[in-house]
């Protein structure tokens, strides 16, 4: 009986990733590209995933580094290869894992871009002022009301922009302080919804029903023309930069994802537990949330400075 073709081994791994972890389509496509590159490289060395040794994995990474891949891309390739070989081992396709002794490329993890609380306050104030201006064409008023609702929602709830834009219109009827969100991997979680966010959404929906009654019948909370049926990331990103400029905050520092980072950073600065923030953000792994540990470090230094009885003494 001939050995399984490399493509079938990769496909079996991807199927398991989808079934057991609920991996998204984008994640599966990225893994498929990386592993196709890997098994193609192994074929050129007259071996395959069932016979590859640590030297083969190292040679692959070294070759891609020579091709110009940066540390982040190499780390992603190695992560895919590690999980692939772990799968082969767990499925008894191999008796060993050749990636165990491989060290990943060293790279500094960049801190997430965020905003100071006073900057977010200015953005929120500018969005509310813009939404309250009535001496402008109806569609401009509607766009301003939508932008205000989205700014309030993403900063107040920590939603990914894709999660906010794809909310059903039934979310506008919720009176509870929590909202059920369907996130990555089709997993559901509860996210907080502030009073100002609920008020901004209600004002936007009322204006939508008045100006675009046909669009208000759409199943989406933030409907729009187009294939998806709801507002696109690009449209909201442009609206957000316009609001930021009006608030006197450089547009280059502001994006929907930066609002999400600000949500997490400001919670931690004010004493929230890292595990709670992990749940609110919908991170499957605490290591993803740990990009915010610089906030905890600063908070710890401030606590020692302000509260320790010897903090004012020298030495």
N, C-alpha and C positions, 0 to 999 in steps of 0.2 A: 504494500500500500504506500503510495507516494506521500511525502510530507505535505501538509497544508500550504497552499500558496500564501505568500506574504499578505496579499490583499485580503484574503479570507481571515487571517489572524487579526489584522487591523480592524476589519469589519466586526468581528466578534467582540473585540474590545470596545468599539464605539457603541455597539448595541447594548453592552453591559453598562456602559457609562450613562446611556440614555435611560435605561430601565431602572438601574439601582440608585442613581444620583439625580435623575431628572435634569441632566445637562441640557442647556439651551441649544438651539440650532447653530448659533454663532460659535459656541464653544466646540461643538462637534465638528464643524467645518474647519476650525483652526487646528484641532487635534489631527484631523484627517490630512491636512496639508503637511503638518510637521512630520507625521509618521510616514507619509508617502515619501518625503525627502529622505528620511532615515533608512527605510527599507530599500530604497533605490541605491543609497550609498553602500549599504551592506552587500547588495547584489554585485556592485562593482568590485567588492573585495572578495567575491566568490564565497559569501556566507549568507546567513539569513538570521531572522530574529530568534530562532530556536537554537542556533549554534553560536551566536555572537558572544564575544568576551568583552571584558572591561576595556581592553586595548582598542576594540572596534568602536565602542561608544566614545572613548576619548579622541580617537582619530576623527570621528565624525564632527565632534565639537570643534576640534582644532581646525579642520578644513573649513567649517562655516565661519570661524573667526577670521581666517585668512581671506574669506570672501567678503569680509567687512561687516558681519553681523555684530551688533553691540551686545553689551553684557545682558541687558534686559531680554533681548531676543534669544540669546543663547540659553538663558535661564528658563525661558518658556519652552524651548525645544527639549532641554534636559528634563523638565517636569513632565512633558508628554511621554518621553521615552521611559522615564522611571515608572510612571503609572502603567504604561503598556507592559513592561517586563514584570511588574508586580502582578498584573492580571494573568500573564502567561504562567507565572509561578503558582498563583492561587488556583488556576485551572489545571494544574499538573501537566502543563505542556513542557515545562522545564523543571529541573531539580534545583536550579539556582537563579539568582538575580544578578546579572552582570553590572548593574548600576549602583550596587550598594557601596562600592568603594570610590565612586566618582564624586569629586567635589564640584559644586556649582561655581560659576564665575562670580567673583566678588563684585558687588555693586552697591553703591549707596542708594537707599530707598528715598526718593525725594519726598519732602513733606508736602501734604496736600495744600493747594492754594485755598485760602479762606479770607474772610473779611472780619474786621473788628465790629463789635456790636454797634458802635455809633454809626458805622458805614451802612450796616443793614438797616438801621433805623431811618437813615436818610433815604435809602432806596424805597423802603416801605412808604415813607411820607410822600415821596415824589410820585409813586404809583397811585396812592390814594388821591392825591391832588389831581393827577392827570385823569383818573377815572371820574372825578367829580365835576370836571369841566363840561358844561352843557352847550357852550357856544361854538360848536364844531359839527361837521357832517356826521350823520348817524353811524356810518360804518367806522369812522375814526373813534367815536364814543364807545362803540362796541369793542373795538380792538383794545382800547385803553382799559375798559372794565375787565376784559379777559386777562390782560397782562397783570392787572392788580390781583385778580383772584389766584392766578398761578404763582405769583411771587409770594403771596400770603401762605398758600398751600404748601409749596415746596420748602420754604424756610421753616414754616411752623410744623411740618410733618416729617421732614427729612426724606421725602420721596425721591426716587430716581425720576428724571424728567419723563422717561418712557412710561413709568407707572402713573404719573400725574395726567399725562396727555391721553392715556387710554382708559381712564376711569369711565364707568357707565354713568349715564345721567341720573340714575337712581341715587348716586352719591349726594346729589344736591338736596335730597329730601331727608337726609339723616339729621337727627337732632342730638344723637349721642356724641360724646367727645372722642370716640375712636372710630376708625374707618377700616374696613377690611380691604387689603390691597393684595393683588396677585403679582408677585415679583418674579425674579429669575428662577428658572427651573419650574415655573408654574406653581410655586409655593405661595401659600397665603400667610399673611401676618396682619397684626393690628397696628395701625399708625394713628397717632394723636391728631386731632383736628381742632385748631384753636377757634375761639369765638370770632375773632376778626376774619379768619379764613372762611368760616361758614357764612358770615355776613357778606363778604366780598363775592363769594360764589352765588349767593342768592341774588345779589344786585346784578351780577352779570347775566344770570339766567333770566331774570325779569326783563332786562334790556334786550336780550336775545329774542324772547318771545314777542316783544314789541316791534323790533326792527326786522328780524328774520324769522317769522313764525314757521316757515317751512323747515329751516335748519334746526329749529328748536325741537322738531319731532324726531330728530336723529337719536339713535340709542347712546351716543357719546355725550359726556359732560361738556367737552370742549369741541364741538363739531366743526368741520370745515369741508370744503370741496377737496376732492382728491381720492386716491385709491384707498387709503387707510380709513377715511371718513372722519378723522379727527385732526386737530392742529398738529403740524409737524414740528420737530425739534428746531429746525432752522428758523421757522417763523417766530417761535417763542424766543429763541436766542437773540434774534434781531430786536424784538420788542423789549427784551430785558436790557440790552445794551443801550437802547434809547432812554429807558427809564434811569439807568445808572448815570448816563451823561447828564440828564436833567438834575440828578441828585448831587452832581459834582464828584462822583466816584469814577475813576478812569475805566472806560468800557473794556479795556484790555484785561482788567483784573476780574471781570464779572462774567459768569456763565451760569446756566441752570445747575451744573454740577457743583460750582463754587457755593451756591446757596445751600446745597445738601451738606457740603463740608462745614459750612458755617453753623448749621443746625447741630451737627455732632460736636464741633469744637466748643460752642457756647454752652451746650449741656454739660460737657466735661469740666469746663472752667467753673461752672456753678455747682459742682459736686456730684453729678450723675455717675453712677457705676458703669464701668466699661462694658460689663455684660448686658446691662439694660440698653445701652446705646447700640450694642451689637444686634440685639433683637429688634430695636426700632428701625435700624438701617436695613435689616434683612440680610445681614452677612451670615453665610453658612459657617464660616470659620472665624474664630476670635482673632486669628493672625491678621485678617484683613482689617479689622477694627483697630488693631494695634498701631496703625499708621498715625493714630492720634495720641500716642503715648507721650509725645513731646508736650502736649497740653497738660497731662498728668504730672510730668516732670516739673513744669513751671509752677503748677499748683502746689506741689510738695515743697519746692524751694520757698514759695511765698508763705506757706504754713509754718515752716521752720523759722523763717525770718520774723514773722509776726507773732508766733505763739511760743517758741522755745524760750525758757527763762534765761539762757545764756547767749541768746542770739546777738545781743549788743556788745558782748565782751570780745576782746581781741584774743587771737591765738587759737 
